[in-house]
Each structure stands twice: as C-alpha cells, then as structure tokens.
C-alpha cells in the first residue's frame, strides 16, 4: 500500500484526520505512540491533522504536487478550530 494514498483516503471531508490506529499505520507507528506525544490540551483530530501535515512536508515533499490541495484543506480546517 502506498502510504501517501492511504493518508489522502483517510482525510475527512472537513479536511481533518482522526487520531486512530489506521493513521498511525501510515506513519509506521502505533496509535499509542501518536497519542502519548499529544499535548493534553490539544484535540485528537487537531493533533492527527498536524502530524499528517508534518509527515507530508517532511517525508513527501517531492510529491507535493499530488497532495498540495489536501494540505491546503487541512490547514484551513486547523485554522477554523478554536
């Protein structure tokens, strides 16, 4: 499975990702590994979406043309969270 495709398919219509085992698998981690690093005051979906953006820019920058609109939607969603 292509991790980039998996990540794109996991994005919600709103632009966020959920913090779950499926997302963790895309990053080669466990759900516990992702959750244990989350600051207590940060919502799980916000954390998951930030991790997805970090992964895209850090690991898939050479494919940015394929995911730039996914990232824009995610950044817009984060900006709408209070």
URFENCOR-V162111 format. One record per pair of residues at least 12 apart in sequence whose C-alpha atoms are under 8 Angstrom apart, sorted by the first residue. I is the first residue (numbers start at 0). J is the second residue. D is the distance in Angstrom with one decimal. If there is no record, write none. Layout:
I J D
I J D
//
This chain:
2 25 5.3
2 26 7.7
3 25 7.9
3 59 7.8
5 25 6.8
6 22 7.0
6 25 6.6
6 51 7.6
7 66 7.7
7 69 7.1
9 22 7.3
13 72 7.8
13 73 8.0
13 76 6.7
14 69 7.4
14 72 5.1
14 73 4.5
14 74 7.9
14 75 7.6
14 76 5.6
15 44 6.4
15 45 7.2
15 47 7.6
15 48 5.4
15 73 5.6
15 76 6.4
15 77 7.7
16 44 5.7
16 45 7.8
16 47 5.6
16 48 5.2
16 51 7.6
17 43 6.9
17 44 4.9
17 47 5.9
17 48 7.5
18 30 7.4
18 33 7.7
18 34 7.5
18 43 5.6
18 44 5.8
18 46 7.3
18 47 5.0
22 47 7.9
26 54 7.7
45 77 6.5
48 73 6.7
48 77 7.6
52 70 6.4
52 73 7.7
//
